[in-house]
Structure formats: C-alpha cells, structure tokens
Amino acid sequence: MTSLPNPPILTGVSALADRFDGYILDLWGVLHDGVRPYPGVFSCLQRLVAEGKRVCLLSNAPRRVGPVVEILAGMGIGRECYHHIMTSGEAVFEALSGRDCAWHAGLGRVCLHLGPLHDRQLFEGLPDLELTDDPARATFILNTGPSCYDESPLDYGPALSASALRGLPMVCGNPDIEVMVGSRIVECAGALARRYAGLGGEVRYHGKPHAPVYQRCFELLGVPDRERIVAIGDTLHTDIAGAAAAGIASVLVTGGILRRDLGGAWGEAPCPARLAALLALAGPRPTAIVPRFVW
C-alpha cells in the first residue's frame, strides 16, 4: 500500500490568509503551554485581527468562558486578540442548565463531581444541582479531570467501579486524554472517561472533537461559507478529527503535545519520516502543518 505524502509544512499562518476568513484556534499547545504564551503568538493574533479575520478560540478546558478569558489576560492575551471564545466547560453548563435533550434531562439532580475544586465554578448558576462525594447517592457524574497533576485514572478506581455498578451516566467536561503543562504531560478528564467506558460506564462528551461545540463556533464566527473556515490545533484525535467531522480544513501545530513523538527542538519543522509514521496511524489528516503558531 502506497503511503500518502505528508501535508505541506508552512512557515506560518500568513500562508493561509488568502484562503480563510474564520479561524478556530486551540489554546493549550498552540497559543500557550499552560504556563506562558509561545513566542510570536501575540503578534500573530494581532495580525489576524488586523487583516479582518474572525477569530474564535476553542478550548477543551472544563471551565466556563469567563475564567478562561481571565487566565488568557493574565498571560497577556487580551480580548483585543480575538473575537470570541468557546470552551467545553461552557458547553457542559449550557447542557446542564438547558436540559434540552432527553439524555441530559434524565440525569437527575445529584452530581458526583470528579475534578479539582476550582472547576466547581461550573455549578454557579445551577442552584438546583446537589453535589455529593458518595456514588451511592449520585444520579450522575460530572468528570472534569484528576484533582491534581500527580493523579491518574488509577487513583479513581474505587469511585469509578462503584459508579459503573450503579449505572451512573458520566458527563465528560474535557475529552482530552492528556495535555502539556510547561514541559510536563498530565492526564485529563478524557483519560478518566476512557477508563470509565472500559468498565461499561456510559459517557457523554462535551467539546472537541464532537460536533455541537463546532456548531457553536460557527454561530459565533458568523462566516457562512465553511470552506473559508480553518481549525488550528496540536492534537490529531481532537483538533484534526473534530475539524474533519465538522467539514472544515485544519492545520496541525507540531510544536505542542506531539513534539515528544516527532522529536526536534520546539519551533523546528518535524522529521518527515516520523511525521509520516504518525499520520499513518491517525484517522483524518490535516490540510497543512505549521511547527508553531506564528504569522
């Protein structure tokens, strides 16, 4: 079987300017490393806005939009750098407040939250929900990830097993399996959800790569022609797969989570052989590749 050629490797986002009007941008691994922005990000965002492009940030952070805006501002990425932002946490809040589908309407009102305490801001504005630490009392689980970076899904074995035995449905507020924090790889809510599904538990995901969150981004962008919209991210199974499922082009940033697999220094073009091997194992392929998010 003949292997497909690697997608074109671009030096920066400027090569996309004539082709796309709407940009859906990932945060972790593209704009910042969880601690600080990558070099060139601020000027690239400013240039996109100056060129009249519409920019929507899309994060699988299990937090509402407001706190994420504050975090970005603390990194120097202010509201002048983008037009809109959507998060998986915001999608969870909308689903639990609206209860517009039968699945969410049937969750009940007693929630077992798996995740750090700071993620409980999701419950503000949901006064009819009761939080519990006891799987025997819960009617559903909200999973926003391990409580700290040193924990893994193995630490949640007893709670997950007890919940699966009761048939509790799980809402996953972050489909990411892992993410970079500085130079460290940490596991996310998606890893807990995968373990729970392996126990026979039912999981409903909010965020990338699932279609509803992209539809919200399309509404926010206001760009009617999807051929003029591109998603830029650093993961194949969320950013690239999600863009493909939504019917839009995608650009893979290789300087994020994939750098450990592709080798080389940050910001350098990936090794062609390693890149080809990685893409051969993946599903949808990106339209193009950039080593880092710069103009």
Protein Blocks (a to p, Z undefined) as FASTA:
>chain_A
ZZdddddddfbfklmmmmpmbdcddfehplpgolaccehklmmmmmmmmnopacddddfb
fcdfklmmmmmmmnopafklpmbdcdfklmmmmmmmnomafklmmnojadcdeddfklmm
mmgopambccdfbfklpmbdcdebjfbfkbcfklmmmmmmmmmmnopacddfbfbfbdce
hjaccddfklmmmmmmmnopacddedjfbfklmmmmmmmnopablklcccddfbfklmmm
mmmmnopacdddfklmmmmmngpaehiacdfklmmmmmmmmccdcfbdcfbdcZZ
